[in-house]
């Protein structure tokens, strides 16, 4: 029991240290000189966003906000990339459905009002048809509006509503920062070795 308790706290301390948005992922002294001044990805609160947002936190690279899609692409995480692109792929279908609903609602409503004005059908038939057509048309317009705008959110920075959870974002930020530092240091070392050998 004590062993599991110790492992639990060790894991929590590791997670806090390596995923905190304001804690560097590596000691500056441990980094190669080429990577010491490299901006790192952080998770921070949005101040004065250019567009209305519901989630007040955002991933930044330096001062530049990154969208959920950009973050997943940088991490090369295929599952999360597909999740951030799922809505935009379905957008065309739902806009088409909304357009059909709006057109059909307009036609039904017009026919209902014609019947209501001619008084050839009972009002219990014509009036519900007219009002029902209006409701269907309004639902179609709402569907179009929603699916034109909402699927763009994962591709927008700052992101109004995140499609990735905070834990997933912490994981990706940690992976990307470590990979950037590793690649920069590796490239710097490969460049420096030939120069030193020539001397």
C-alpha positions in Angstrom: 0.0 0.0 0.0 2.8 2.4 0.9 4.6 1.5 -2.3 1.6 2.6 -4.4 1.2 5.7 -2.4 4.8 6.7 -3.0 4.5 5.9 -6.8 1.3 8.1 -6.9 3.1 11.1 -5.4 6.2 10.6 -7.6 4.0 10.6 -10.7 2.1 13.8 -9.6 5.3 15.6 -8.8 6.7 14.7 -12.3 3.4 15.7 -14.0 3.4 19.1 -12.2 7.0 19.8 -13.0 7.0 18.8 -16.7 3.5 20.1 -17.7 3.2 23.3 -15.8 2.8 26.1 -18.3 5.1 28.5 -16.5 7.9 26.0 -15.7 10.6 25.5 -18.2 10.8 21.9 -19.5 14.5 21.8 -19.0 17.0 23.7 -17.0 18.7 26.5 -19.0 22.1 25.3 -17.9 21.3 21.8 -19.3 20.4 23.1 -22.7 22.8 23.6 -25.5 23.5 27.3 -26.3 21.5 27.2 -29.5 18.3 26.2 -27.7 18.6 28.5 -24.6 16.8 31.4 -26.2 14.2 29.3 -28.1 10.6 30.3 -27.2 8.7 27.4 -25.7 5.1 26.5 -25.9 3.1 27.5 -22.8 -0.5 27.3 -21.6 -1.7 30.7 -20.3 -4.8 32.8 -19.8 -6.1 34.8 -22.8 -6.0 38.6 -22.3 -8.1 40.8 -24.6 -8.8 38.2 -27.3 -9.6 39.4 -30.8 -12.7 37.2 -30.9 -15.2 36.1 -28.2 -14.0 33.0 -26.4 -15.6 30.6 -23.8 -12.4 28.8 -22.8 -10.2 31.4 -21.3 -6.9 29.4 -21.6 -4.8 29.1 -24.8 -1.6 27.6 -26.0 1.0 30.2 -26.9 4.4 29.9 -28.7 6.0 33.1 -27.4 3.2 35.6 -27.8 1.5 33.8 -30.7 -1.6 31.7 -29.9 -1.9 28.3 -31.5 -5.1 26.5 -32.4 -6.0 23.0 -31.4 -5.3 21.8 -35.0 -1.9 23.5 -35.2 -0.9 22.0 -31.8 -1.9 18.5 -32.9 0.0 19.0 -36.2 3.1 20.1 -34.4 3.0 17.1 -32.2 2.3 14.8 -35.2 -0.5 13.1 -33.2 -2.7 11.5 -35.8 -5.6 10.7 -33.5 -5.9 14.3 -32.3 -5.4 15.7 -35.8 -8.4 13.6 -37.0 -10.4 14.9 -34.1 -9.7 18.5 -34.8 -10.5 18.0 -38.5 -13.7 15.9 -38.0 -16.1 18.8 -37.8 -14.7 20.7 -40.8 -15.0 17.6 -42.9 -18.7 17.2 -42.0 -19.4 20.9 -42.5 -20.5 20.7 -46.2 -23.0 17.9 -45.5 -24.7 19.7 -42.6 -24.8 23.0 -44.6 -26.5 21.1 -47.4 -29.0 19.6 -45.0 -29.7 23.0 -43.5 -30.2 24.5 -46.9 -32.7 21.7 -47.8 -34.5 22.2 -44.5 -34.8 26.0 -45.0 -36.0 25.6 -48.6 -38.5 22.9 -47.7 -39.8 24.9 -44.7 -40.3 28.0 -47.0 -42.2 25.9 -49.5 -44.4 24.3 -46.9 -45.1 27.6 -45.1 -46.0 29.3 -48.4 -48.4 26.5 -49.4 -49.9 26.6 -45.9 -50.6 30.3 -46.0 -52.1 30.0 -49.5 -54.5 27.4 -48.2 -55.2 29.5 -45.2 -56.0 32.6 -47.3 -58.2 30.7 -49.8 -60.1 29.1 -46.9 -60.5 25.9 -48.9 -59.0 23.7 -46.1 -59.9 23.7 -42.4 -57.7 26.1 -40.4 -56.7 23.1 -38.3 -54.7 21.9 -41.4 -53.6 25.1 -43.1 -52.5 27.1 -40.1 -50.3 24.3 -38.5 -48.8 23.7 -42.0 -47.9 27.4 -42.4 -46.5 27.7 -38.9 -44.7 24.4 -39.1 -43.0 25.5 -42.3 -41.8 28.6 -40.7 -40.3 26.6 -37.8 -38.6 24.2 -40.2 -37.2 27.0 -42.2 -35.9 28.7 -39.1 -34.3 25.4 -37.9 -32.6 25.1 -41.3 -31.1 28.6 -41.1 -29.9 27.9 -37.5 -28.3 24.6 -38.8 -26.5 26.5 -41.6 -25.2 29.2 -39.3 -24.0 26.8 -36.7 -22.2 24.5 -39.1 -20.6 27.3 -41.1 -19.0 28.9 -38.0 -18.6 26.2 -35.3 -16.4 23.7 -37.3 -13.8 26.5 -37.8 -13.2 26.8 -34.0 -10.5 24.1 -33.8 -8.6 25.8 -36.6 -8.9 29.3 -35.1 -6.5 30.9 -32.6 -7.5 32.0 -30.1 -9.9 29.0 -29.9 -13.4 29.9 -28.7 -14.1 26.3 -27.4 -11.2 23.8 -27.3 -11.7 20.3 -28.8 -8.7 19.0 -26.9 -8.8 18.5 -23.1 -6.5 20.4 -20.9 -4.6 17.2 -20.0 -4.1 16.4 -23.7 -2.9 19.9 -24.4 -0.3 19.6 -21.5 0.9 16.3 -22.9 1.3 17.8 -26.4 3.0 21.0 -25.1 5.5 18.9 -23.2 6.3 16.6 -26.2 6.6 19.5 -28.6 8.9 21.6 -26.4 11.2 18.6 -25.8 11.3 17.8 -29.5 12.1 21.4 -30.4 15.0 21.5 -27.9 16.3 18.1 -29.0 16.2 18.9 -32.7 17.8 22.3 -32.3 20.6 20.9 -30.1 21.2 18.0 -32.5 21.4 20.3 -35.5 23.7 22.7 -33.6 26.0 19.8 -32.7 26.1 18.4 -36.2 27.0 21.8 -37.5 29.7 22.4 -34.9 31.4 19.0 -35.2 32.7 19.5 -38.8 33.9 23.0 -37.9 35.9 21.6 -34.9 37.3 18.8 -37.0 38.6 21.3 -39.6 40.5 23.2 -36.9 
